Amino acid sequence: MIKKITPYILVFAMLFSIFGCKDDVLPKPTGMLRLDYPIARYGTFDSDCPYGFYVNGDATVKAKGCSFEIHYPKMKATVYLTYKNVNGDIEKLLRDAQKLTYEHVIKADAITEQPFVNPDKKVYGMFYSVGGNAATNSQFYLTDSTKHFVTGSLYFYAKPNFDSIMPAADYIKNDMQTMMETMYWK
């Protein structure tokens, strides 16, 4: 009789092990990556160079002549500001600034131009928002058309993946627009 019960016990044990110990499957709740950046605190950045602007207090500024690197170490990003004298060649400087932006058209989904005019301070320029996986997401140029010309470009220390860097890119884009709006010539 033990020989007849053994196959039934074996089958029952196999069925129990397959179907008996199942946990209910519960879907995981949806989540979003939460990136909190500090509220920007701006202060005047002044130097011996012929221009000044407001800069975020959480950024560090490194001078290279009258060009500056504005580092955001927590976001692994840098805004490069380049200063040039116009010397009667404003058309070439404008072409070069626009060419730099439109070199990213291969990777860009869209490039949005936003003109900037401040006649009181004689500051004129263009802000470019580059959508997609381009190397730079924001660029600008500013000039007084006769003496001064400044370009600014944002670069991250990582391979461009717009979905991943979008919160940081938006934060720094606001800083760049503040730089533009507060720039003045000496």
Secondary structure in CASP SS format (residue, H / E / C, confidence):
PFRMAT SS
TARGET T0000
AUTHOR 0000-0000-0000
METHOD secondary structure of the structure
MODEL  1
M C 1.00
I H 1.00
K H 1.00
K H 1.00
I H 1.00
T H 1.00
P H 1.00
Y H 1.00
I H 1.00
L H 1.00
V H 1.00
F H 1.00
A H 1.00
M H 1.00
L H 1.00
F H 1.00
S H 1.00
I H 1.00
F H 1.00
G C 1.00
C C 1.00
K C 1.00
D C 1.00
D C 1.00
V C 1.00
L C 1.00
P C 1.00
K C 1.00
P C 1.00
T C 1.00
G C 1.00
M C 1.00
L C 1.00
R C 1.00
L C 1.00
D C 1.00
Y C 1.00
P C 1.00
I C 1.00
A C 1.00
R C 1.00
Y E 1.00
G E 1.00
T E 1.00
F E 1.00
D C 1.00
S C 1.00
D C 1.00
C C 1.00
P C 1.00
Y E 1.00
G E 1.00
F E 1.00
Y E 1.00
V E 1.00
N E 1.00
G C 1.00
D C 1.00
A C 1.00
T E 1.00
V E 1.00
K E 1.00
A E 1.00
K E 1.00
G C 1.00
C C 1.00
S E 1.00
F E 1.00
E E 1.00
I E 1.00
H E 1.00
Y E 1.00
P C 1.00
K C 1.00
M C 1.00
K C 1.00
A E 1.00
T E 1.00
V E 1.00
Y E 1.00
L E 1.00
T E 1.00
Y E 1.00
K E 1.00
N E 1.00
V C 1.00
N C 1.00
G C 1.00
D C 1.00
I H 1.00
E H 1.00
K H 1.00
L H 1.00
L H 1.00
R H 1.00
D H 1.00
A H 1.00
Q H 1.00
K H 1.00
L H 1.00
T H 1.00
Y H 1.00
E H 1.00
H H 1.00
V H 1.00
I H 1.00
K C 1.00
A E 1.00
D E 1.00
A E 1.00
I E 1.00
T E 1.00
E E 1.00
Q E 1.00
P E 1.00
F E 1.00
V E 1.00
N E 1.00
P C 1.00
D C 1.00
K C 1.00
K C 1.00
V E 1.00
Y E 1.00
G E 1.00
M E 1.00
F E 1.00
Y E 1.00
S E 1.00
V E 1.00
G E 1.00
G E 1.00
N C 1.00
A C 1.00
A C 1.00
T C 1.00
N C 1.00
S E 1.00
Q E 1.00
F E 1.00
Y E 1.00
L E 1.00
T E 1.00
D C 1.00
S C 1.00
T C 1.00
K C 1.00
H E 1.00
F E 1.00
V E 1.00
T E 1.00
G E 1.00
S E 1.00
L E 1.00
Y E 1.00
F E 1.00
Y C 1.00
A C 1.00
K C 1.00
P C 1.00
N C 1.00
F H 1.00
D H 1.00
S H 1.00
I H 1.00
M H 1.00
P H 1.00
A H 1.00
A H 1.00
D H 1.00
Y H 1.00
I H 1.00
K H 1.00
N H 1.00
D H 1.00
M H 1.00
Q H 1.00
T H 1.00
M H 1.00
M H 1.00
E H 1.00
T H 1.00
M C 1.00
Y E 1.00
W E 1.00
K C 1.00
END
